[in-house]
Amino acid sequence: MNAESKFERIIAYVLISGVVISLLLEVAGMIRYYHSQGHFRILEDRSQFIHGSNFFYFLIEFVQGGYAHRKWIFLMTLGIAFLMLTPYLRVILSVFFFLKEKNIKYIVITLFVLALLTISLILH
């Protein structure tokens, strides 16, 4: 098996794993929500929105325990974060692959894509 097909297999596993983990977290959060609230009506609660900070700061604050008392919102938000970070991880892996292959053209292109993704998650 050549390096390119091995890399493609790794990327496929990363993408599939990210989606499956996200789905499982969302379902677990919805089940916890139903058990705590007795219904599935999730109202628009602006206090749960990401506002005033970028995505990375939000994740750091979130993981440090902002929602420990509400496990359902923690699980659902973590599921969305996994879904958002899966393609980000794919690009990071691509950078390492192209560095290993010493393919300067694709290193530059992939770093540009990584910069755009990072900026899009930082800007609010």
Residue pairs with C-beta under 8 A, 6 or more apart in sequence:
3 97
3 100
3 101
7 93
7 97
10 93
11 90
11 93
11 94
14 86
14 89
14 90
14 93
15 86
15 87
15 90
18 82
18 83
18 85
18 86
18 89
19 83
19 86
21 79
21 82
22 79
22 80
22 82
22 83
22 86
23 79
24 79
25 75
25 76
25 78
25 79
25 82
26 75
26 76
26 79
26 80
28 75
29 71
29 72
29 73
29 74
29 75
29 76
29 77
29 78
29 79
30 40
30 72
30 76
32 71
32 72
32 75
33 40
33 42
33 72
33 73
33 76
34 40
36 70
36 72
48 73
48 77
50 58
50 124
51 124
52 124
53 61
53 124
54 121
54 122
54 123
54 124
55 84
55 121
55 122
55 124
56 121
56 122
59 81
62 74
62 77
62 78
62 81
67 73
67 74
67 77
68 74
84 121
87 117
88 114
88 117
88 118
88 121
91 110
91 113
91 114
91 117
92 114
94 106
94 110
95 107
95 110
95 111
95 114
98 106
98 107
98 110
99 107
